[in-house]
């Protein structure tokens, strides 16, 4: 991508040392978070599975080999989590560079990356940091070269004056908007103001921050191209206005769709450290999921607090698994009946919990390949199942309405089951 | 995305699961007629339990991480049935976390299939979907058991 190259070029302008980092980062973090999630799950499949003696010993018997993949998955998650090529915009109050990446960084990942970045001298440092845009960089910057802060600050404050100067100035200018309004400590993820528009797109790209929160829009190396168009009015007042307007929403409400990356703004008075922003985003996600879980677990409406909620969840899952065990024991002891009315069973079941039929349409592309019927058929037309169409009339007696029938057809994962249905709808064992 | 993922557990899952599970049950019944010895019953119940989980995993397909984990485990189990056990048992013992480390998150990871390799966020998401599927599974099994015992 052109932008990419620009960035790399920008890197070279600064100091060569940094070059290693971004490339390595990029290599490790090509995917957005979501994809990383998937990768992880696929990773988990790679592990060799031990015989899993008690297959499902007590409820779910976790694959031991999972632990191996855990490290792998963990590290890959980490590397995925961090999105490397973020341009760093110097905005933090007093913190020279902040990458607004609020991805899903985990501190361990930062630790790993820290050694890679050398601490550079003041002059080059800000440049590096700017072009780098990596959270680790900022971290290192913060920790390693305090003297840079002052210089950055100064540069930042003189934002308009330094416009023409250099890339770092640009970044600082953009950053400095925040610095200038340091109490607000907003992280701007946009390209700095029109003053900087003169700058090479490289810088613009760098000025933008992308948050790879859910990885949705920003894929890996996105920033360069997207940043270019984003030149904002960077006047302090404007900024502040924008920031204050967005103060309410802390996190990436900027699933900025049009811009293809996520903006995260720090709340007023909160730390804008890349880490804390990332942490906050992560916490928000987690709390959102917890809320969902709260709705699922019966009787947990009034519980507030993550720990208690987690306890409830664990208890509920354990109780469900115990119920499965108990029921399987019960089924083992029951005398077998070879004639099973599937429709009866299912109709009873489904009658009790009807609805959600429309939701099936939502499956969309996610449907498993075993599903033979396209969603369009669901609408109520009986699909022409070759050998079983004549049997449907008999089915209809057991069925409450067409929806159920369609459901039935939708639910068939193998037509052989249908074949086994006798005239009365009794299931004939295949084997 | 998350709500969608969770609310997708609808009747379709139920039907798929029921169908598969019943088929497996019948197959089991056919192969091994009911025996009343406790050992047999226990073994059979274990097999039924595995059949239930596998039916659910198949019904969900590869969409969710937990179902993928179950399916993966099943396939490997079929492949290395008995052969890898001894070797892997040692590994398993070594890698177990000391019980003192049990935190809530760890417990949840152990409960949800494939949970150990997930970060907290996806773990919660998978837990939500898994919980729904589990409750569906329980309901269907309950219905079947009731039907049988009538």
Interface residues (C-beta under 8 A of the other chain):
Chain A: X37 X40 X41 X42 X43 X44 X45 X48 X49 X50 X51 X52 X53 X55 X56 X59 X60 X62 X63 X64 X65 X66 X67 X68 X69 X70 X72 X73 X74 X77 X81 X104 X214 X282 X285 X286 X288 X289 X290 X292 X293 X296 X297 X307 X310 X311 X313 X314 X316 X317 X318 X320 X321 X323 X324 X325 X327 X328 X329 X330 X331 X332 X333 X334 X335 X336 X337 X338 X340 X341 X342 X344 X345 X346 X348 X349 X350 X353 X354 X356 X357 X359 X360 X362 X363 X366 X367 X368 X369 X370 X371 X407 X408 X410 X411 X412 X413 X417 X427 X429 X430 X431
Chain B: X1 X2 X3 X4 X6 X7 X8 X10 X11 X12 X14 X15 X16 X18 X19 X20 X22 X23 X25 X26 X27 X29 X30 X31 X33 X34 X41 X42 X44 X45 X46 X48 X49 X50 X52 X53 X58 X59 X60 X61 X62 X63 X65 X68 X69 X72 X73 X76 X77 X80 X81 X82 X83 X84 X85 X87 X88 X89 X91 X92 X95 X96 X104 X105 X107 X108 X109 X110 X111 X112 X113 X114 X115 X116 X117 X118 X119 X120 X121 X122 X124 X125 X127 X128 X130 X131 X132 X134 X135 X137 X138 X139 X140 X141 X142 X143 X144 X145 X147 X148 X149
